Amino acid sequence: MKNIVFVVAMLMLAVPAAANAAAPGYNYLDLSYSRTSLNNDVSAGINGMSGGNGYQLAGSYGVTSSIFLGASYGHNNFNGGFTTAGLPPAGSPAGGFFVKYYMLTVGGHLPITGSVDFVGRVSYADDSWQQGPSNGIFPGLSVSSSETKTGYDVGVGLRAMMNDRLELNAFVDRDDVGLLGQNQNSVETIGSVGALYNFSRRYGLGVSYAHSNQGGGNNWMLTGRWYF
């Protein structure tokens, strides 16, 4: 999280340099490849969690000059997963762990300069996971489970066009559904930073990194963007 705070500070210092670039756009569709990792903690019932490959589909539409609507849907597959009371022992198969989520967002943006926006957003969030089937807990027994949590996500951040093609952004979000750390019983803070290069007025390609204070969750995304 300290690294993200440092990047946000550097982004604030870069605001004057971005003063003459174009304004950020709010009408777009994103398709992202996602790579997520969580800390393995058998004592907490997490056994061999690894992998975390998935995708995200997201979009934004500016309804006024300062208000936008957004939506996103994501899916991740992990090896391993949660176990019951720390069982089976470390190294035993825990089955696959499958996560899907979606968010519906209302947000606003306030220009700091002609090319730098302060952004605030509020989202309805839904996070679901499915575990299993898990083998090896008892001989001949397979167990599967699932859970869904609905709640909120609130975020603030900056979007800065460093020139007409390169955007840098940084956000801090709070949610109560475990969007990244997969702890649905605790409020989570997620810090994220990203960069996006626009090859034309229609298409861009970006990379982003996010870190959660729950479960040591980390996420990398490679994103293709289409502006409309």
C-alpha positions, 0 to 999 in steps of 0.5 A: 500500500505504501508504494501506491501512496507514493505513486499517488503523490507522484501523480499529484506532482505531475498535474502541472505537466499534464495541464495542456493535454486532452481531457480524460474520456468517460465513454468506453468499453474495457476487456481485461485479462486478470491475474490475481494472487492471495496469501496461503494461510492454512490456519485461516482455512486457505489451502494452496490458493494459487492461479487466479486467472480470469477476465473483466468486462467493464464500461462507462457512459457519461450522462452529463459533462460531470456524471457517468454511469458504469458497470463491470463483470469479472470472473477468476479461477484459482487452484486450491481454496478454502477448507473447513477448520483448516482441513485437509492438511497443507498439500491436500487437494482443496478443489478449485475456487471460482469467483465472479463479481459485478458492480453497478456504478454512479460517479462524478468527476471534477476537473482540476485542470483541463486534463486532470480529473478528480473522480468519485464513485459509488457502486452496488457490488455483488461478489460470489465464490464457489468451492470444490468439489474438494476431495481428501477431507474424508475418504470417498467424500467430495464437498462443495460450497458457495457464498454470495455477498452484496454490498457497496464499493466507494472509491476516489481517485485521479485520472491524468492525461500526461499528453494526448495519448498517455493516461495515468490514474490512481484510486483508493476504494473501500468495499464490504464484499471482498472484491479482491481479498475474498474476505466477505466478513470484513471491510476491505481497502484497495489501492490501485494504479494504472497507465493507459496508452491510446493508439488512436481516438478509438483504441487504447491498451493499458496495465494496472495493479491493485492491492488489498489490505485483506488476505494479501490480495494482489491483482494485475490487469492487461486491458484493451479499451474501445472509446465510443 
